[in-house]
Amino acid sequence: MSSRTVIACLLGLMVAGCDKQSPAPEQAANTSSGEVSSGEVTSGEATGSQAPKPTGAVDRSHKGEAAPTLGFTTLDGKPATLADFRGKPVLVNLWATWCGPCVAEMPTLAAQAERSKGKIAVIAVAQDDAAKVKPFLAGKKLDALPIYLDPKLGLSVHYKANLPTTILYGANGKEIWRVTGGFEWVGAQADQLLAEAM
């Protein structure tokens, strides 16, 4: 086999491994079950040189499951669990500082936290430690969004989550739906989904 053939094969493998437009396996599975939001972006939907903003896939297959009892912490290291929010709906966003779609959706998540104050608790649980999260937050206008830490990845492992993943729980602590992938948390589609917790 010539060196050019070997190089061509290696380049082909590298390109295939970097395909960020294909939906994750669980997102692809949701497409066939009809559980996908109408705005989900798949690899064939991009038009022109700019792809539309992804809106994530809505998954209702866990509806009715109780919130996990796993612990996480505040930015100051105080223990917390999802049971702390019982009695009011809670929107739990799992994110990380290194996750591009997570970072992109955070301003709209913060805006939703401000809009929903008193009705729905909106929290973001970083799958990082404080040493990464605190500098990341500096200078960003995310004050309305309570940030928590889960550096041991307990919640990500429990949910088998790709980041970002966002889960809506009702006031009774039971799951209503989850969204895998980046999402626009302000606007008609978000309002319609969040209204399911009321």
N, C-alpha and C positions, 0 to 999 in steps of 0.2 A: 504494500500500500504506500503510495507516495506521501510526502510530507504535506503537500497541498490538500490531499483528501482528508488527512487526519486533522489539519487546521480547520477545514470547512466543516467537518463533523463536530468538532469542539465548539466552534462559533454557533452552529445550529443549536446545540444543547444549551449553551449559555443564553441565547435569545429565548428559547422555549421556557427556561427556568425563570425568566424575568417578566413573564406575561402578566401584567397587573390588571388587564382589562377583563380577564375571564372571571366569572363569579366563583366564589368559594364553593366547595362541594355542597355544603348545606344550603347555600343560596340557590344553586342549580336545582337541588332537590325541591326546594320550595316553589320554584318556577312551575314545575309540573303539577304541584298539588293545588295551585290556585291561591296560595297564601302569600303572594308577593304583592307589594304595593304597586300601584299603576305606574309609578315613576322609576321603577328599578332600571338601572343601566346594565345592559349586557354588552358583550364585545361587539355585536353587530349593529348597535344603535347609534354609534358616534357619527356625527355628520360634520363634514368639513374637517378642519384641522383641530377644532376644539371639541372635546367630548362634553356632553351635558353633565351637570353636577349630579353625582349619585344620590339616591334617596334611600338606599338600604332596602332590605327585605323584611317584611313583617311576618313573624312566625307565631301562630296561635296554638301550636301543638302541645305547649306546656300549660295551657290555660287551666286554672284551678289548683295548680301545684303551690304548696306553701313556700314562703320565703325561707331560704336556708338560715340556720342559726350561726353560721360562720361569723367570726369576728374580724373587724378591721379597726383602724384607728383614725382619730382626727389628725390634722397636721401637727398638733402639739403632743401627739402620742397617747391621748386618752382613748380607752377602749370604746367601741361602738358595735352595734349589730343592727340588722334591719328591723328587729323587734322594737328598737327605740322609736321607730316611726309609726308603729301600729296605731290605728285610729284615724289615719289620714292616708290618702293615696301617696305613693312614693314612686318616682321615676329614678331608677338607678342606672347611671352610665359608667361602664367600665372602659378605661382609657389608659394611655401611657404617653409619656413625653416624646418617645421615639416614633409614635404612630401618626403618620401624616393625616389620614382621614379623621382621627380623633381630634387632633389639633385644629383642623379646619372646621369641625362642627362646634367647637367649644364656645365661640361667641354667640351662636344662636341658642345653645343650651343655657348659657348665662342669661340671655334675654328671656327665655322661657321661664327660668327660675324666678326672675323678677316679676313677670306677668302672672305667674301661678302662685305667688306668695299668699299663704293662708288657705289655699285650696289643695295644692299638690306640692309635696316636698320634692324638690329636684336636687339630686346629689350626684357628684362625680367621684368615683373611687379609682384612684390611680394605681396601676399595677407596677409602681415604682416606689422607691423609698424617698424620705423627706429630703435627702441630699440632692436628689435630681429634681424633685417637684418644686421645692421652694424657689430655687433660682429660675426655673421655667416660668413660674407665675409672676415673677417680678416685672412690673411695668405693664402687665396685661390687664385689661379692664374686665376682669372676671369676678369682681367682688360679690356679686349677687349669687354666685354659684358655690355652695359649700363643697369643699374638697376634702376627701378622705384618702387614706393610704392602705394598700393591701400588697406590700412588697413580697409576701410569701405566695401570692397568686392564688389564694384559697378560693376566691369567687370565680376567677377565670377557669380554674380547674373544675369547680363544681358545675359551671354552666357549659363547659367544653367550648369556651368562647373564643372566637376570632375578634380582635379589637377593630373598631369599637363595637360593643354590644350594649344595648340599652333595654332595660326590663321595666315594665309598668306593673306595679302591684296595687290592688285595691286597698281600701281602708281595713279590710279583714285580713290582710297579709297574703292574699292569694294572687298568683300571677294572672295577668290579663293577656299580655302579649309581650314579645320582645322584638327588637329590630337589630339585625346584624348588618353592619356597614354604616358609612357616613349618612347623616340625615340632616335635613333642614328643620330645626326644632321650632321655628316660628312660621306661621302661615296656615292656610286652610287645612292642609293635610295633617299637620301636627295637631292642630286644634281638634280636628275630627277624631283622631286617635286618642288624644288625652281625655276627650269628653266621655270615653268609655269607662273611665274610673269614677265618674260623678254619679 
